[in-house]
Amino acid sequence: MSDADRLSWLEDVPVEVEAVIAGPTLRVSQILALAEGSVIATPRRAGETVEILAAGAAIATGELSNAGPRTTVRLVRFGSRS
């Protein structure tokens, strides 16, 4: 039995994936003033790299890009050497 066959039962397990986009440093008073709808600006722009995490573990490196009004991440390096 191959590794893929042994792990096939995991294929439908949901895993949270995050792109780590650096933001500003905020004072506690600024954090306490945040509310639903607040906007926190990030200095990151399209073309810059971000780290991609799955369940908190680094799995890839991505590049920020714009797709119409949405900001997206395109994977540029995937695997254990990300």
ABEGO torsion letter per residue (X at the ends): XBAAAAAAAAAABBBBBBBBBBBBBBBAAAAAABBBGBBBBBABBBGBBBBBBBGGBBABBBBBBBBEABBBBBBABBEAAX
